[in-house]
């Protein structure tokens, strides 16, 4: 579109050509008409220059937005790949120490202070992991409350898991540490030998 705009001096050149080719246009009225046309040509020229400037600025702005969008898309793709790799590999946990009395959990070099309910939930998951078991929500609720699993609801255990994940604070750590196994339940995604419950 910028390239299709006419030459800014095209109008003046056309007016000049008319008067050059018509030598009989020498009267005062003809000269006045020439001046009016010349002024119109100058205004037309200035308008075209301003159009070109505006269009050039808009093209630069659109190019900048396009580049920024491409950078944003590439960044999102890279982050998704990294998160996917982390999810496939899981958290590399060298140690998980649970201190029930102090209500403190140490995950590698990260220390979390948890509520009593969160500590109990994590302890139940840790003991089940050491035994190689996957616990359903009802089983988690039964082990903590002391009730029979048949009398417990799956939603109660799921609520405890959600509160534990919230208590850990770091969403990625919580989601990757406590895995949800479809149609089975919950399990800690760490090595059995890395767990210590006190």
Buried (B, 14 or more C-beta within 10 A) or exposed (E): EEEEEEEBBBBBEEBBEEBEEEEEBEEEEEEEBBEEBBEEBBEBBEEBEEBEEEEEEEEEEEEEEEEEEEEEEEEEEEEEEEEEEBBEEEBEBEBBBBBBEEBBBBBBEEEBEBEEBBBBBBBBBBBBBBEEEBBBBBBBBBBBBEEEBEEBEBEBBBBBBEBBBEBBEEEEBBBBBBBEEEEEBBBBBBBEEBBEBE
